């Protein structure tokens, strides 16, 4: 067993344990391996170990890996901030976008998604901690944005995504994750949107996110290792 496959197995076991502690079915939580800054060869090695879904933060780097590994038919998720001048590449190469935070980006993705492709799965990124430096829609604007995004052709609104501020306070983190879940539940109950995705939780806090209902956890460091100093 390689180091990467051992790390992957350890993360899967951690997810299973967190699900059991939360009284959840482990099958209800998907692992997204965040491969940004790591080479296509590492992704291929993890694919050989059974990992199918990968997340990328940078458009050019991610598209390069998608093209290089096209024969593996992997599931690619774009999870980084997205500028409108890069939206066409993302619409053409990825199956998911987790970081929609304004209508303009959603409209461009909708217009640029080829009709012969399956609808692009999208999540609205919510700035649950109110950090000025962080991307994401303000919680109070999510309802109107979700309705607008849900109405766009060639997109499928799946749910919400968040990256809470780092904190050693378990109660604070659980509160941020709970806020995202409550927003999703409100959209479903009030507007009948049937959103099924909460993309939340990373290497350091995935256990807390699972306890609050995460359906996708985004894990990089715990699988690939610490990124080299100086990488984005």
N, C-alpha and C positions, 0 to 999 in steps of 0.2 A: 504493500500500500504506500502510495506517495504521500508527501507531506500535505499536498493540497487535498487529496481525497480523504486523508485522516481528519483534516480541519473541517471538511464538508460534513463528514459523518458526525463529528462532535457537535457542530451547529444543529444538525437535524435532531440529534438526541436532546439537545437543549430545548429546541422547539417542542418536541414531544413532551418533555418534562413540564415545561411551562403550560402546555395545553392541559395536561392531566391535573396540575395544581389548580387550574382555572375551571376545571370541569368541562373542558371543550374537547371536541374530536380533533386530533392532530391533522386530519385531512382538511380541516377548515382553514388552515394557515399555510400559505405558499411562501417558499423561500426564493427571494430575488438576490442572486449573487451580484454584488456591485463590483464590476471589473474595471472601472476607470483607472487609467494609468498603468494597468497591467497588460501584457501582450496577448495577442490572439492565441499563442501557444498555450498559455495558462487557461484560457477559456476552453480551448479544445480538450485539455486534460480533464477539466471538471465535467465537460459534456460526456466524456468517456466514462466518468464515474457516476453518471446519471442525472446531473444537473442540467435543466433545460432552459431556465429563464435567467437572463442577465440584464443588468442595469448599467447604463452609461450616462455620464454627466456632460460630456463635451461632444459637440456635434461631429466635427471632422474625425476625431479619434473613433467615435462610436460607429460612424458610417463605414470607416475603413475596416473595422472588425466584422461588421455585418456582411460586407462584400467578401472579405477573406474567408469567412466561415459559412458562406451561403449553403454549401452542400450539407451542413449539419442540421439545417432547418430548425434553428434555435428560436426562442421567443425573446425578442429584444424590447426593452423598456427604456425610454428616455426619461431621466429623472432630474436633470439639471435645469437651471434657469434657461429659458428659451427666448432668444431675440427674434423679432419678426423676419429679419433678413436671412435667418437660418431655418425657418419653419418648413420650407419646401423639402429640404434634405431629410428632415425628421419625418415628414408626412410620407415620404417615399420609402424610407428604410425601416421604420420601426412599427411594431404592432401596438405599443402602448406609449402614452405620454402622461406622466404623473404630475407635471408641473405647470398646467394651465392655470394662470392667475388673473387673466383679463380677457375680455371678449375678443379683442383684436387678434390675439394669438389663436384662439379657438376658430375664428372665422377663416384665418389664413390656412390653418390645418385642414379645415373642411373643404375649402376651395382647392387645395393642392393634393388632397388624397385622391389617387386614381380610382375611377369608378369600378375598375375590375378587381381592385383589392377589397378585402373585407373591411368593414368600418373600423376606423382607428379608435381603439379603446382609450378613453381619457379620464383623468382624475383632476379635480380642482385642488390646487395647493392652497392651504389655508394657513395664514400666519397666526397660529394660536397663541403665541407668546408676545405678539405685538412689537417685535424687534424691528427698528427702523432699517437695519442693515439686511434684513432677511426678505426673500421673495415670498409671495403668497397674498391671496386676497384677504382683506379684513373679514373677520367672522360675520360682522353685520351685513356684509355685501354678498355673502355666499348664496343666499336664497335666490336673489334676482339673477345672479350670474349663472347659477345652475339651471334655471329655467331657460335662459337664453342659449346656453351651450347644448342643453338637451334637445332643443328644437333644430339644431344645425344638421344638415345632411352629411353623410359619410363619416360621422362621428358617433360613438356610443359612449355616453356618459356613464361611467362605472362606479364612481365614488369620490372620495376625498383623500388627500395626502397632507401630512404635516411633518415638520422637523422642529420639535420643541427646542427651546434653548437648553444647553447643557446644564445639568443641575445634579447635585448629590442628594437633593431632597426628594425622596420617593413620592411624597404626597403631591408635590408640585408637578412632577412628571405624570403621575397617574391622572391628575386633574386635567392636564393638557390633552392627554389621550382620550379621556372621558368626554371632554368638550367636543372633540372631533366626532366621536361616536354619536353624541347627542345631536350634533348638526346633521349628520347623515340620517339619523332616525327621524328627525323633524322633516327633512325633505321627503322621505318616503311616506310618512304618515299624512303630511299636509298636502302633498302634491302628487302622490302616487308614482314617484320616480323609480322605485324598485332598485335602488342603488345597492350593490352587493360588495363593494370594496372599501376597505380602510387600509391605506398604505401608510403604515406608521411603525416605528421601532427599528433600531439599528443594532450594531454589535453590542453597545453598552447598555441598552435599555429594552431589548426585544421582549424580555420576560414581562415587564410592566405593560408594554403595548399589547401583548397577547392577553393579559388579564383584563384589559379594557376593550377587547374585541377586534384587534388587528386581524386582517385577512391576508395581507402581504407584509412581510418584514424584509427590510433592505439591509443586507449584511455584506460588508466588504472586508474590513480588517480581520475579523475573526476567521475568515476563509483564506484570503490572499496574503495576510500578514500586513505589517506596518509599511506604509508607502515611503519611498525614499525621500529624504529631506530635499526640499526644493521642488517636488512635484506639486501640481495644483491640488 
